[in-house]
Amino acid sequence: MSFEKDDTVVLDDKHSDYDGETGTITQVIENMFGDATYTISFEDGQETGVPEDDLAAADAEADDA
C-alpha cells in the first residue's frame, strides 16, 4: 500500500522514539528505483526517511481515541 501526503499513519519501528504513534505524512520522496520514503509529523516532532514497510494506515477510530 502506498501513501500520499496528508495521510494519517501509524509508525511501526521499534528503533524510533515514535514507534506506535499516529502521525501525518508531510513529504513523500521517491528514489530513482520507484521506492518511496516518507517524512511523518507527530505532535512532538517528526521522523524522516521512513520506508513504506514501517507504516500502517491509521484507523479513523484511532483519531477519536
C-alpha positions as CSV (number, residue, x, y, z in Angstrom):
1,M,0.0,0.0,0.0
2,S,1.4,3.4,-0.9
3,F,0.7,6.5,1.0
4,E,0.2,10.1,0.0
5,K,0.9,13.5,1.6
6,D,-1.6,14.3,4.4
7,D,-2.4,10.6,5.0
8,T,-2.6,9.6,8.7
9,V,-0.4,6.6,9.5
10,V,0.9,4.6,12.4
11,L,4.7,4.2,12.6
12,D,5.9,0.6,13.3
13,D,9.7,0.9,14.0
14,K,10.9,-0.3,17.3
15,H,14.1,1.8,17.0
16,S,12.2,5.0,16.7
17,D,11.1,7.3,19.6
18,Y,7.7,7.5,17.8
19,D,7.1,3.7,17.5
20,G,3.4,3.0,17.7
21,E,2.4,6.7,17.4
22,T,0.0,8.2,14.8
23,G,1.3,10.9,12.6
24,T,0.6,12.7,9.3
25,I,2.7,12.3,6.2
26,T,4.2,15.7,5.3
27,Q,6.5,14.7,2.5
28,V,6.9,11.8,0.0
29,I,10.3,11.3,-1.6
30,E,10.6,8.8,-4.4
31,N,14.1,7.5,-5.3
32,M,15.3,6.5,-8.8
33,F,14.1,2.9,-8.3
34,G,10.5,4.0,-7.7
35,D,10.6,3.3,-3.9
36,A,9.2,6.0,-1.6
37,T,10.3,7.2,1.8
38,Y,8.2,9.4,3.9
39,T,8.5,12.3,6.4
40,I,6.0,11.9,9.2
41,S,5.0,14.7,11.5
42,F,3.9,13.8,15.1
43,E,2.6,16.0,17.9
44,D,6.1,16.4,19.4
45,G,8.4,16.1,16.4
46,Q,9.0,14.3,13.1
47,E,10.7,11.3,11.6
48,T,12.3,11.4,8.2
49,G,13.3,8.7,5.7
50,V,10.6,6.2,6.8
51,P,10.2,3.3,4.4
52,E,6.7,2.2,3.4
53,D,7.2,-1.1,5.3
54,D,7.3,0.7,8.6
55,L,3.9,2.4,8.1
56,A,0.3,1.3,8.5
57,A,-2.8,3.2,7.7
58,A,-4.4,4.7,10.8
59,D,-8.0,3.7,11.5
60,A,-10.5,6.6,11.7
61,E,-11.3,5.3,15.2
62,A,-7.8,5.8,16.4
63,D,-8.1,9.5,15.7
64,D,-11.1,9.7,18.1
65,A,-9.4,7.9,20.9
